[in-house]
Amino acid sequence: MIQSLEQLIQWRSKPKAIRCDNGPEYISHILREWAQAMDIELMYIQPGKPTQNAYIERFNRTARNEWLNMHIFDSIEHAQSLATQWMWVYNNERPHSSIGGIPPRKLLEAI
């Protein structure tokens, strides 16, 4: 997780905060220490308040409906391969109504 976050920071810059679904009892001590060292606040949603993290809830629903529910995986590698293919289409080809009916990649290219 930390490796992925560091890569994202290199690509997009460091966030001031990261919204987390689970409370501090479910977050690894290593992630908490890393966030503190990086001066990134971990913000936890309140239990039973998924709307406090609406973007990820929406993404999770889309991933479940468009990818997870459509496949039976033979192995972890098979699941990872299908996830990678789906994410590429999701970010590069699939129109998103919340950003004017274009894929996120097109929006980034326009900035």
Helices and strands as residue ranges (DSSP letters): H 2-12, E 17-20, G 24-26, H 29-37, E 41-44, G 50-53, H 54-66, G 68-70, H 76-92, G 97-99, H 104-110
